[in-house]
């Protein structure tokens, strides 16, 4: 039976998700804005800032990592997305593995035919993703080692729809033949974005109810009121606790993020009626034990 662990993968950024190969050891959450460090204008490197540190793998034991994430506010609607596996591998480190504690040593080990296998499923539900999500792989770890045969992992239309509509959930399944403690500090993505069209008007006061999950305890919820201020494709909202979330509007999609020293929350809001909207987000603590949860709000605009 597979050992299952829950991790927050924030964002692809962002990956973006499915990073099957990139996510070889990953259930990712980025805690800062994506940056472009290459000459490719469509390539985005998303720092993970300690969110994926010290993941434990045991030899000959299948381990599943389940993670939820949202795209960062800077990303609109995607028409395509690929994980650059070779570039992402340069952000991977490992230890407790026959003295392997650097990328070259790790890649050398992964190049062995007996290193193990990795696969990933992407879906929209934490409880069913490992059984019903879109499958990527399985790949042998040799395929993801030196001079990776899997240079990019292309996301399916189904996965893109999930990413474009709100939170995505990935189930990463690993079966290594070695013990390891692995960490990943960034993922590298190649993306193509659709034209957004005219931004829908989100401005005004919205009221409703929210519910949030909590990996470290009981779920919680309450009434909520928030005020959105919008200027074209730029927008922010302030909730009734005074917390401000910055974001961008692409058509009828408003992506947002709020970052503090101890917590990050990222999400999206879509208008699905004349004055009704559904907001989904994922929150994650930025320190141990890295508690996290997915939230959903049902909102009605009461004032413009």
N, C-alpha and C positions, 0 to 999 in steps of 0.2 A: 504494500500500500504506500502511496506517495505521502511524504510529509508535506503539509501545506502551511505556508506562512503568509501573512498579510503585510504588504509594504505599500506605502503611498508613492505613486509615480507621478508626480505632478505635471508636468507638464509636462511632453513632450512633451516640455515644453514642450515638450514638448515636446517628443516626440512624438514626440510623436510616437507614437505608440509602438506599434507593433514591432518594432525593431527587432524582429526575430533574432537576427544574428547579432546585431548590436546589443540587443538585450541579452546577450548570452548570459551574463551574470546579473541582469539588471531588473529592477522593478523601480522605475525612476521618478524622481521628483526634482525639478529644478527650482532653485530658490532665488533666481535673479533673472534679469532680462537676457534674451539670447543675443549673441554677438556673432559677427561675420569676420572670421579670421583668415579667409582664403580669397583668391581672386574670383571666385565663383559668386556672383551676386545672389544666387538662389540657395547658397549653402549657409546654414545656420548652426553655430555651435552653442549648445545650451549647457551652461555650468550647473552642476548638481550640488555644489557647496556642502559636501559632507553628508548628503541624504542617503547615499549608498556606500556606507562604510562598514566593513567587517561582516559581510554576508557569509554565513557558514555553509559549506558543502561537505558532504561525507561520501567517501568512496563507495561506489556500487549501490547507492541509495538514491532513489528518485525524489527530488525535492521540487515543490511547486511554490512559486512566488506570485501572489496575486496583488495587483496594484491598480489604483485609479488615477487618472490624470486629465488635465485640460490643456489645450493649446494656450500659449501666452497671448496677452491682449494684442500684440503687434501683428499676429497672424489673422488674416481674414478667413475666407472660405478657400479650402484647398481643392485643386483639381487633380493634383498628384502629390505623392510623397514617397521618398525613398530614404532608407537609413544607409549612410555610408559606413559600412562595416570596417573597412581598413582604417579610415580616419578615426573612428570611435575607439578602435582597439588601442590607439596610442594614449587613451585616457584611462586604461584599465591597469590595475596593479593587483598583485596577489602575494600571499605569504603562507607560512606553515605548509609548504608544499615542496619537500625535498630541497629546502633552502632557496626556492624560487621566490624572489621578492622584487622582480622588475619585469618590465614589458618584454624585452627580448627573451628572457628565460621562460616567461609564461607562454609566449608565442611558440617557442621551441617545443614546449611540452604539449601544447594544444595541437601541434602538427602531427603528433603521433597518431597512428591509425586506431590505437586502443584508448584514446583519451576520453571518449564518451560521446553522448548525444545531447542535443538541445532542440526544443520546439517551443512554439508560442501560439496561444489562441487569443484573439481580440474580440471583445463583445461589449455589451452595455450593462451587464448584470454581474455583480460580484459572486453571487451564489451559483450561477450556471455557466460562467465563462469557461471554466476548465473542461466542461463536457460539451458545450454547444458553440463556443466562439469560433471565429474564422481561424483555420489552422494554417500556420506557417512552419514548414519543416516536416519531419525532423531532419536536422543537419548533424553530420558528425562534427565533432570539435576540430578534427583535422581540416575540414572545409573552411573553418573560421580562423585557422592559425596563420602561419607564415604565408605571404602572398595569397590572401584569402580567395578561394574559388567563389565564395558568396560575397562579391564586392558591394552589392547593394541589395536591399530587400524592398521590393515594391509592394505598397499597400494596395489591397483590393478595393473595389468600389464600395463594398459593404463597410470596410474599416474606415474609409474616407467619410462615408455618411455618418458614422458614429462620431468621428472626430469633429465633424462640422456641426453637429447638433448639440454637443454637450460633453459630459464626461465619458471617457473611454476606460475600459478595464482590460488589463492584460493578464493572462495566466502563463507564466514562464515555467517550463518543465525541464529540469536538468538531471542528467544521469551521468556523472563523472566517474572515472575510474581512480580518482585520487582525492585525498582530503585537501581542502583549500579554504582560505579566508580571502575573499576578493572584495575589491572596491572599485567604483567607477566615479570619476569626477566630472564627466561631460559626455554628451552624445552629439553626433554630427549628422545633420539632416540636409537633404536636397529636396526643396519644395517648389511647387508651382501653385500660384494663387489665382483664383477666378477674379474677374472684375466684380466689384461690390455693387455697383449701381448706386442710386440715390439712397442716402442714409434715412431710415425711418425715424420718426420723431419719438424718442423715448422720454423726453423731458416731462417733469411734473412730479407730483406726489403719488406714491403707490403704497397701498396697504394690503395686508394679507396674513398668511400663516406660513411658518417654515418648520421643517423637521430635519434633524441631522443625525447621522450615525456617529458612533464613537467606538473605535477599536479597543479603547482602554476602559470602557464602562458602558453605562446605560445610554441609549439614544436620548435626545432632548429636542425641544421645540417650543414655540411660543408665537404670539402675534408679532408682526413687524410692520414698521413704516419706514420708507426710504424716499429720499428726494434725489432725482436725477437732474443734473445740469448738463446740457448738451450744446456744442458748438460745431455743427457739421458732423464730421466723422470722429471728433474728439468728445469724450463724455466722462463724467465721474458721478458717483452717487455717495451720499452720506446717509447712513442708517440711523435709527433712533438711539443708538449708543454713541453717536458722534464719530464713528469710524468711517474713513473715506476710502473709496475704492476707485482707482484710476482705470480708464479703459478706452476702447475705440469701438465705433459702430461700423459694421459692414452690412448694408441692406437692413434686414430686420434682425440682425444678430449683434448683440452688445457683449463684448468680452471685457473682463475686468480682473483686477488683481489688487490685493492689499498685502504688504509685507511688514512685519515687525521683527524685532530681535528674536522673539520666542515662537512666532507663528507666521505662516503664510497661507493665504486663501486665494484661490483662483477659480473663475467660473465664467458662465455665459448666461445671457438672458435673451429670450426670443418672444416677440409679440405674436400671439396666436389668436387674437380677437381684437375687436375695435378698441377696447380699453382693458384687455387682459393679457398677462404675460406669465411665462413660466421661467423661473430662474433656478439654475443648477450650479453648484459649486463644490469644491473639495478643499477642506482645511487640513493643515498638517503642522504639528509642532516641530520646531527646528532644533530640538534637543531630545535626548533619551527620555522616555522610551519611544519617542516619535509617534505619539497617538495621532490618529487621523480619522476622517469621516466624510461621507458625501451628504450634501444638503439639497433639499428641493423646496422652493417657495412657489406658492400660487398667489399671484398678485393682481390687484385691480387698481387702475388709475382713477383717483378721485379728484384730481386737480391738475391742470396744465400750467 
